[in-house]
Amino acid sequence: MKKIMIIAAIAASLGACTAQEERVGGGALIGAGTGAVIGGLATGRAGGALAGAAIGGVAGGAIGGATAPRTCVGRDEYGRRFRYDC
Protein backbone atom coordinates (compact mmCIF):
# COMPACT_ATOMS: atom_id res chain seq x y z
CA MET A 1 0.00 0.00 0.00
CA LYS A 2 2.91 2.33 0.73
CA LYS A 3 4.20 1.86 -2.82
CA ILE A 4 0.82 2.81 -4.24
CA MET A 5 0.77 6.02 -2.21
CA ILE A 6 4.27 6.91 -3.46
CA ILE A 7 3.23 6.27 -7.05
CA ALA A 8 0.14 8.44 -6.57
CA ALA A 9 2.25 11.29 -5.19
CA ILE A 10 4.66 11.06 -8.13
CA ALA A 11 1.76 10.99 -10.58
CA ALA A 12 0.23 14.08 -9.00
CA SER A 13 3.50 15.98 -9.19
CA LEU A 14 4.10 15.02 -12.82
CA GLY A 15 0.53 15.91 -13.73
CA ALA A 16 0.98 19.52 -12.63
CA CYS A 17 2.22 20.60 -16.08
CA THR A 18 -0.18 22.74 -18.08
CA ALA A 19 1.16 22.62 -21.64
CA GLN A 20 -1.46 21.41 -24.09
CA GLU A 21 0.55 18.41 -25.28
CA GLU A 22 1.18 17.28 -21.70
CA ARG A 23 -2.43 17.35 -20.54
CA VAL A 24 -3.30 13.86 -21.75
CA GLY A 25 -0.20 12.29 -20.19
CA GLY A 26 -0.68 14.17 -16.93
CA GLY A 27 -4.34 13.21 -16.77
CA ALA A 28 -3.48 9.58 -17.42
CA LEU A 29 -0.85 9.57 -14.67
CA ILE A 30 -3.17 11.17 -12.15
CA GLY A 31 -6.03 8.87 -13.13
CA ALA A 32 -3.85 5.76 -12.94
CA GLY A 33 -2.47 6.72 -9.54
CA THR A 34 -5.87 7.54 -8.14
CA GLY A 35 -7.42 4.43 -9.67
CA ALA A 36 -4.69 2.23 -8.20
CA VAL A 37 -5.25 3.66 -4.73
CA ILE A 38 -9.03 3.32 -4.91
CA GLY A 39 -8.87 -0.15 -6.47
CA GLY A 40 -6.37 -1.33 -3.88
CA LEU A 41 -8.40 0.04 -0.98
CA ALA A 42 -11.69 -1.30 -2.32
CA THR A 43 -10.50 -4.85 -2.95
CA GLY A 44 -7.41 -5.19 -0.78
CA ARG A 45 -5.66 -7.04 -3.60
CA ALA A 46 -3.03 -6.22 -6.20
CA GLY A 47 -5.42 -7.18 -8.99
CA GLY A 48 -7.88 -4.54 -7.87
CA ALA A 49 -5.12 -1.94 -7.83
CA LEU A 50 -4.03 -2.91 -11.34
CA ALA A 51 -7.59 -2.80 -12.67
CA GLY A 52 -8.16 0.56 -11.01
CA ALA A 53 -4.92 1.91 -12.49
CA ALA A 54 -5.90 0.78 -15.99
CA ILE A 55 -9.40 2.23 -15.81
CA GLY A 56 -8.22 5.42 -14.13
CA GLY A 57 -5.42 5.91 -16.66
CA VAL A 58 -7.77 5.66 -19.63
CA ALA A 59 -10.36 7.92 -18.03
CA GLY A 60 -7.76 10.47 -16.90
CA GLY A 61 -6.20 10.63 -20.35
CA ALA A 62 -9.58 11.13 -21.98
CA ILE A 63 -10.55 13.88 -19.55
CA GLY A 64 -7.13 15.55 -19.88
CA GLY A 65 -7.41 15.59 -23.65
CA ALA A 66 -10.97 16.87 -23.64
CA THR A 67 -10.20 19.77 -21.30
CA ALA A 68 -6.97 20.88 -23.01
CA PRO A 69 -7.15 24.43 -24.34
CA ARG A 70 -7.27 24.56 -28.13
CA THR A 71 -5.43 27.01 -30.36
CA CYS A 72 -6.22 27.77 -33.98
CA VAL A 73 -4.03 29.35 -36.64
CA GLY A 74 -5.25 32.28 -38.69
CA ARG A 75 -3.81 34.81 -41.13
CA ASP A 76 -3.93 38.57 -40.89
CA GLU A 77 -4.45 40.98 -43.81
CA TYR A 78 -0.74 40.72 -44.69
CA GLY A 79 -0.74 36.92 -44.82
CA ARG A 80 1.17 36.45 -41.56
CA ARG A 81 0.14 33.50 -39.44
CA PHE A 82 -0.99 33.98 -35.84
CA ARG A 83 -2.49 31.78 -33.14
CA TYR A 84 -5.69 32.41 -31.22
CA ASP A 85 -7.95 30.53 -28.82
CA CYS A 86 -10.67 28.58 -30.61
NORNOR-V177378 format. One record per helix or strand. SS is the DSSP state (H for helix, E for strand). FROM is the first residue (numbers start at 1). LEN is the number of residues. Records with the same first field share a line. If there is no record, write none. Layout:
SS: FROM-LEN + FROM-LEN
This chain:
H: 2-13 + 20-24 + 46-21
E: 71-5 + 81-5
